[in-house]
Amino acid sequence: MSRPGPAGANGRFFSFGTCRSTAPVTPSGPVASRFGLDTLGLQTRGKEFWNLVPASLYEEAIRRGEGMVAEGGPLVVLTGEHTGRSPNDKFIVRDASTENEVDWGNVNRPLTAEHFDRVHEKVLRHLSERDVFVADCYGGADPAYRLRVRVVTEHAWHALFARTMFIRVPFADQADFQPDFTILHAPTLTANPKTDGTRSGTFILMNFAKRLVLIGGTSYAGEIKKSVFSILNYLLPPKGVLPMHCSANIGPKGDTAIFFGLSGTGKTTLSADSARTLIGDDEHGWADNGVFNFEGGCYAKVIKLSPAAEPEIYATTRMFGTVLENTVLEHATRTLDLDDPLYTENTRACYPVDYIPNMARDGRGGHPQNVIMLTADAFGVLPPVSQLTAEQAMYHFLSGYTARVAGTEKGVKEPQATFSACFGGPFMARHPSVYAKLLGEKIARHGAKCWLVNTGWSGGGYGVGERMKIAYTRAMIRAILEGKLSTAPFATHPNFGVRVPEACPDVPADVLNPKNTWRDKAAYDAAAREVAKRFETNFAKFEPFVDGKIKAAAIRAAA
């Protein structure tokens, strides 16, 4: 199979050429805001393309050698060296406004205002010498908590990504659009760590006082998406809104369910259910009037995507308007090979949420009746489904146990056990206890039932056991949402203290008890004790911030 040539730092398909059009371009239907780029201190010597529609962005991307159109219409792009997020290169400016609000540490690294300003000048200078694309968008489907975001980038395909990923601003409102936050995106610019205060040439710098984000040295589009999520995680809790790294859907009777989980645990797959209405696949807020999507698009992993198991998502990979990152494309026939991890395991599809047939047009739902926490246990010891008390839910929310899956972050080649607070630690600007307190209050106020679902390994850990069959996981989720598990007989797990159902429709009884799936029962006990010990060690840092009931719900390793 012929494949695209290697991609450089800017993610171009070098085999296309990198020609630029020098003729005047009049794109279809642009609307420029009266709050122009000069308000950002950006004076461009190139062209400014404002709020282009997808067809126009396709034309510009192809003209500039940024991607190829595959059979069916998706735009296929390469992101070069960075095929996942670079969490160690994210910094927040430490100043009077953030000093006592941000949870400083390995996740939220501080940067001086002086270093930010130095990089800011470089970004302005870099973008001023190039054509730029402007995408004005909303973050948040609820108008009461909506964030107006402007993305300014040097690549047409990144503008298409932003326009697809976030909520589109109606044409009638674009002329008066004034951003609350601006993202200046310069993927071909690298920083100098010695003078700019960064860790490497890659940078994701957030300044809440200036309401500005600077991104450079990486073409991975997920950095744009997660920057907006990080902003909302900082701004919304003081308003009583819980920002959540979760998917959400609505049942035929109007019942809302949310699915917490890190990338690769099944949020997108399990919430895309033909029997239920999708609200969104990754990021939501829980306010006093219910749940609302932060986004207007989905960003799904598509490696080895199955048309049988995930038909709705699979269909989007054959649609115009979808952006496919780092998927293998046969040049002559323009056919895709979603099974080939040539560039990365973290292949992605960005598509409008309304490409899913049964979706909530307003991006909103009621208060959740079921809160489901997804984990991909790489040790294969957690039960595939268990019921949690409210205190256990807060404990597992703070713990955020799962496995980093291959490709999601740079350098991760195979699943690694990890604890990511709130199932989204890299994006939580405030202390995890702030979000856990909000979750506990909302669960108590609205009487939500809580569950832990393991989509990870069964019959042994990674390399020995097998990933839980998706058909079984879907059956467990279906039983939860239909209320069938609530009345099932339960047994308390000896290592983890959760209530495990003894029966579930369409799931073999042996599968429900993870120990029964292991040939070596003693090996299971040893692995379960090891995981319990990891839970105990991790939770020690949260104990000063929680009450006695949550402490009592914590997992303790057997002596």
N, C-alpha and C positions, 0 to 999 in steps of 0.2 A: 504494500500500500504506500502510495506517495503521501508525504505529510508536509506540513508547513516547515519552512526553514527555521533555524534557531531564532529565538526572540532575545533582543537586548534589554537593557534596563528600562527602556520605554515601552516594552511589550509589543513592538511592531512585528508584523510578519515581514522580515527582510526580503523574502522572495517577491514581494509585491513591488518593491521600490518605495521610495519615500517622497514622491513628487508632491509639490504643492501647487495649487491653482493660483495664478497671478491675476486672472481676470476677475472683475467685480462679480460678486455673488449676491443674488437676491433670493434668499431662501423663502420657502413657502410659509406664509403666515407668521412672521416674527412680530413680537410685541416687546418693545424695550421700556423698562420702567423709567419714570422721570427721576427716580433715585438712582442715578447712573453709577458707573464704576469710579468716576471722579470722587464720589463720596467716600470711597475706600482708599483714595490716594493713588489709584491706578490709572495712568494715562497710557493707553495702548497706541503703539505705532502700527499694529496690525489691524485686523478686522475684529469686530465684535459681533458675535452671533447670539441673538437673544431668543431664548425660549423656542427653539426650533422644534417642529413636530418630528416624530420618529422618521418619517420618510426623508426629510431634509437631513437629519443627522446621519442616516444611513449613507446618503450621497456624499456627505463630507467625510465620513469615516473611510469609505472606499476610495475616494479621491486622494486621501492622505495616506493610504496604505496601512490603515489601522486594523483592518479585519477583512474577513471574507463572508459572503452570504452562502449559507448552506441550503440544501434541499428543504423546501418548506418555508424558508424565509428567515430563520434566526441569523443573527450576526455573530460570527465566531471570532474571538479575539484571544491573544496571548498576553499574559501579564509579566513575562520575563522572569527574572530571578525570584521575585516575590510571588508565590502562588498561595499565600496565606497571610494572615495578619502578623504584624511585628509588634507584639505587646510590650516588649522591652524598650521600644523606641517612642513610646507615648509619654508625654510630659504635660503637666498642668502648671500654669504660672502661679507661683506662691506670692500672694500679696495680701493687703488688708481685707479684701472681700472673701478670700478663700482660706486664710490662715486657720480659722477655727471651724471651718465647714467641711473641708476635704479630709478624707481618711488617708493621710500621707503614709507612704511605704513603698513596697515593691510594685504594687499595682498603680498607685498614683504618685508618680515621681515628680518632685518639685523642679521648677525651672525659674530662673530669675526673669524679671521683666526686661532687664537689659539684654539678656540672651534672646528672648523672644523678639524684641525689637530689631535685633541684628538680623535674625533669620527673616523677619517680616520684610525688611528692606530688600533682602536678596530675592525673596519671592516676588515682590512688586517689580523689581528690575527685570527678573526673568520673564514674567508674564507680559510686561510692557513691550517686549521685543517679539511677541508672538501673536498669532490669531488666538482669540479666546472664545470660549463658549460659556454662556450664562444660562443656568437653569434655576428658575424661581419655583420653589416648592413649599409644601406644608409638611410638617411633622406632627401628626395627631389628627384623628378623624373627628374628635370632639372639639367644636369651635371654642369652647370655654377654655381649653388647655392647649390650643394649637400653637405650634412654633413656626414662624415664617423663616425659611432657610433659603439662602442664595448660595449656589455652588458655581464657582468660577474656575474653569479648567482649560488646559491647553489641548485636550483631546475630545473629538466629537463623540467617541464611544463612551467616555466617562460622563458626558452630559446626557447621553441617552440612558445610561445606567441611573443617574440621579433622577431624571424625569420619570423613569419607570419605577424606581424603588420607593420614591416618596409620593405624596399626594399632589396631584396636579392642580395648579392654580387656574381657574377659569380665565379664558382670554379677556373677558370683560374686566377682570380685576388685576391684570398684569401691569397695566400702565401705572397704577398707583401702588404697586407692591413695594413695601419698605421692609427689608429683612430685619428679623430680630437677631439672627446669627448669620455669619458668612463663612463659608469654607473656601479658602484659596488653595487650589489643588495644582501642584507643579510636579508631576511624577518624574520628569527628566532632570530635575534639579536635586543635587545632593548637598547636604550640610557638611561643614568642617567641624568635627567634634572638638578639636582643640580650641577653636574660637567661638563656636556657637553653643557650647554647653550640652550638645547632644551625645548620645552613646555611639552613634554611627552616622553614616551619610543619610540614613533614612530617618524621617522625623514626622511625628504626629503631635503637634503642639496646640494646646487649648488655653485660651485666655478669656476667662469669664468676665473680667472687667471690660475688656474691649469687645466682647462678644464676637470672637474671631477664632477660627481654627486654621492652622497651616499644615498642609500635608505635602511631603516631597520624598523623593528617592524610592518610591514604590508605585507600581501601576495596579496593584491589587485593589479592586474597587470596593471590597469589603471595608476598607479603612474609612471611606466616605460614609457608608451606611452606619457603622458603629460609632463614628464621631457624633452623629445626630442622636443616637441612642444614649451615649454618654452624657450629652448636654441635657437631655430630658431626665436622665437619672439624677442629675444635680438639681434641676429647677423644680421638679414636680413634688417631691416629698413635703416641702414646707407648705404646699397647697392642699395637703391631705390626699394626694394621689400617689398610688403605689405603681412605679414603673416596673414592668415584669419582662424577663427574658422568657417568653412563653408564646405558644400558639393558642388559638381559641376558636371554638365553633359553637353552633347552636343546634339543638335537636328539634324534631318536628313539633314538640310540645312547648317550644320556646325556652328550654333549659340550656343554659350556657355552661360550657366546660372549658377549663384552661389547662394547658400542658406545659409545665416548666421543663427546662432541659437545655444543656449545652449543645453545640453543633454536633450532629452525628448521633444524637440519642433518639431521634424519631419525631421531633415536634412537627416538622412539615409533613412527613408521611402520614402520621397517625391522625392529624387534624384534617387532612384532605380525605373526607369520607363522603361518599355519594349519598348517604342517608342523612347527612347533616349539612348545615350551612356554614361555610368558612367565614370567619371574621378576619383572621390573619394568621401567618405562619411563624412569626418570630418575636415580635415586640408589641406589647400592649400596656395600657394604663388601666388601673382599677380605681375609679372615682366614686363619688357618692351616688352617681346616677348610673353606674354600671361599668362595663368594660369597653374600651375603644382601641382600635388599631392605631399604632404610630405611623404605619406605612401604607403605601398604595400599591406595593409590589411584593413579590416573594423572591427569596434568594436561596434556592434549593441545591443541595448536593446532588449530582446526577451520575456519579461513578457507578457503573453497573445498574443503572436504573432499569426497573422491570416494567414493561408495558402491561403485564398481567397484574402485578402486585400494586403498582402505582400508576394507573392509567391516566388520571387527570394531570399529574405532573409530567409524565412521559409525553403527553400530547403537546405540552408547551414547548418542548425542545424541537418541534417541527412547525413553529408559528413565527410569523413576521412580528417583530417587536421584541422578541426574546433576545437577550444577550447571553451567549455561552462563553464562559471563561475556561480556557486551557483544555478544551475537548479536542479530540483528534478528528481531523477532517480529511477525507480523501479528495484531493484537489480536482481530479478529472471529473468525478461524478457528483461532487459536493455532498456526499453522504457522510454521516457521522458514525463514529465508533465510540459509543459511550462506555464500553467495557475496557478501553485501553487507557491505562494510567501513565502514558508516555511523559506528560509534563508534571502531573501531580495526581494524588488520590483525591484532592480537594477540587475536583471539577465542579463548576457552578452554573446554574441557570438563573438569570434575573428576568422575571416576567411580570406583567401586570396581574394583580390579584384577581381581576375580573376575567382572566383567562381560565380560571377554575369555574366550571359551569354553575355550581351552587354556592355562590358567595353573597355575603351581606353587602349590599350596595352602599350603605352608609357607614360601613366599617365599625358598627357598634352592636353591643349585646347587653343583656341584663347582668345582674350579679351572678357569679358562678355558683352552681349547685354542687359541682364536683371540681376539686383541685387535684390535679394529677401531676406528680413529680416523676420525671423520667430520668433514669440513670442507665448507663452502659457499664455494668460491673465487669471489669476485665479479669477479675479473679473467679467469677462464676459462682459466687456463694450467696448472693442476695436472692431472696425469693422473687419469682417473676412478677408477682403482684401481692400487695399486702395493704391492709387498711391502717391508717394512722390516726391517733388522737390529735387534737388541735396542737397540743404541746409537742408531740412527736413531729408534726408537720413543720412547726417553727424550728425545731432542732435540725431536721433534714434540710430545710431551706437554708439555714445558716451553714450547714456542713457542705451542701452542694456536691456530694460525692458522685463521681462519674469517671469516665476515662477520656483523656484527650485522644481524639481519633486522628488517624494519619492525614497529614496535609493541612489541617485546620490552622495550625500555627507553624511558622518556619522551624524546621529541624525535627518535627515530630514525624517519625517514620512508621511507628506502630502504636497501638493503644497503650497509654500510660495511665495508671491510677492517679487520680488527682482530686483535690477538694477545691471547688470554686464557689465561694460564698454566693448565695442567692441564685445559684445556677447561672451566674453571669458575672463573676468577680471582676474580670478585666474591664467591665463597663460601669462599675458602681463607684461613683466619686465619693459618696458619703460612707460612713461606717456601716457594715452589714446589719448591725443591730437596728439601725434606723428603718431599713426596709422590712426586717423581720417583725418589728413592732407593728408596722402598718399592716402587714399580712395577718398577724394574729388578731388585730382589732377587726379586720374585715371578715375573717373567717367566723369569729364569734358573733358579729353583728348580723351576718346573713346566713349562718347555720350551714356552711358548706361542708360536705364530706371530703376527706383527704385520703389520698392513696399514693403509694410508692410503686412504680412499675419499672422492672429491670428489663431493658431491651438488649442487655449485654450477653454474656456467655452462659451456657448451660452444659453440664456434664464435665466440667473442668474449666480452668482458666484459659486465657488467650494462648493459642498454640497447641492446646490439648482438647478443649471442648469446642463447641460450635455456637455461633451466634443464635440467639433465640429465634425460632421461626416466626416470621412476621404474621403468619396466619394465626398463630397462638396468641401473639400480643394483641392483634386486632380483636380476637374473640374475648380476651380479658377486658379490653377497653369497652367493647360493646356491652359486656355484662355489667360493668360499672355504670355506664351511662343509662342502661335500661333498668337499673336498680336491682338486678338479680344477685349481685355479690353482697349487697347489704344484708340479705337474709340468709346467706350461706353459713354453714358451720365453720368456725375459725379455730385455729390452734396458735398459741403464742410461740414464736420462734425462739429457741433457747439462746441464741447468740445475739440477736438484734432486737428482741422484745416487741416486734411488730406482729400484728394479727394476720395470719396466712389462711386464706380460704382452703377448705379441704376438697372443694369441688367447684368447677366452673364449666359452663356449657362449651362444648367443642374443644376442650383442652384436656389431655390425658391427666389423670390424677397424679401420676408420678412426677410430671413436669412441675406441678405447683410446689412440691417440696424439693428444693434444689439438691439436697443431700442424696435423694433417691436417684438422681441422674448421674451421680459419680460412681464409678466402679470401685474406687478406693475410698471407703467411708472415712478412714482415719485421715487420709489426705484432705478430705473435705473439712473435717473438724479443725485441722491445723490451719488451713487457709482461712476459715471463718474466724478463728481466733486472731489471726494476723490482721484481717480487715477490721475487726472490732477494735484491735489495739490502735490501728491507724485513725479510726474515728475518735477514739478517746484522746489521743495525742493532739489531733487537729482541733478538737473542741475546747481544749484548755484555754485557748486565747479568747474564747467568747464567754466563758463562765462569769467573768466580772460584769457582763452586760445583760445577763438574763436572770429571771427570777427562779425561785426554788422549783416550780412545777416543770420548767423546761430542763433544769438540771436533772430532775428525777427521771425525765424521759430520755436522757442521754444514754448512748450505748457504752457499756463498760466491758472491758476485756476480762475474760475469766482468768482467775489466778492460775 
